[in-house]
Amino acid sequence: MTFKNREEAGRRLVERLVQYRDDPTAIILALPRGGVAVGYQLSLGLRLPLDVFITRKLGAPDNPEYALGAVSETGTIYLNPDAMAAYSGFRTDIEELVQVQRREIVRRKVLYRQDRHFPTLTDRIVILVDDGIATGSTFLAAAQSIRHLNPRRLIGAIPVGPMETIQEVRRQVDELVVLATPEPFLAVGNHYLDFAQVSDHDVVEYLNLADESLLDWKEQTHSSTASPPR
């Protein structure tokens, strides 16, 4: 399966998650940056609030694209056992990598949230979404972090990923919706016709548009259910 772009992937995920539409306890958390474009479509289609959950990959010192693990904005650190075994000689560098990414997390929190507080997740349905996974490190770090915040139900929503990683993610969530598990799996971007980089500006724009759309929907609903004047 090949997606035209992230927006199409998000709309396809809506079809699989329609039972959560208008659920007052549900919230969508997207992994920036690419996951926010997918999450925006989920927010529109399911009429649910959208926020980010900031998680940063810990790239190998000699190959930054290869994830040794990830660190989340709540402090959880996930280390990929296979990657750490392969890069055992770099173990002493992990703390330095973590500190670099924590500084980037702080920067993004200030930029993306614009003075908004992190949402309360206790006893809520959380739909965690990304544009795809490869090693799954960032998604797994996010899932483990969210678990500590006591949601009632944690749902993973992923357009595409390799079967081995998908099986690991499935063990960490209450429900997993995945659209494609192609074999061989080379990279997430190979399964999109348009996989252009999502900028910080785009992330802020998606979040603001999602807020506006949800507010408009609530106002329309309120107007349609209000008693007509006598």
Number of C-alpha atoms within 10 A of each C-alpha: 11 15 20 13 18 26 19 16 24 28 19 18 24 22 12 13 16 13 10 17 16 15 13 12 16 24 24 25 26 30 23 25 21 21 26 32 27 31 37 30 23 31 29 21 19 24 24 25 23 26 28 25 26 24 29 26 25 27 18 20 15 9 9 11 11 15 22 28 26 26 27 26 20 17 14 17 23 22 20 18 11 10 15 17 12 10 14 10 9 14 12 9 11 17 11 11 18 21 12 12 21 20 10 15 20 12 11 17 18 11 14 21 15 10 9 10 8 11 12 11 19 16 13 18 20 22 25 26 29 25 28 25 21 20 20 22 25 25 30 28 27 28 23 16 21 22 17 12 14 15 17 15 17 21 20 22 28 25 27 28 26 21 16 12 16 21 12 13 20 16 11 18 19 12 15 19 18 17 17 18 17 14 9 8 14 12 15 16 17 12 21 19 12 13 16 11 9 14 12 14 11 16 23 18 16 21 23 16 16 23 19 12 17 18 14 12 14 13 12 12 11 11 11 10 9 9 8 7 4 3
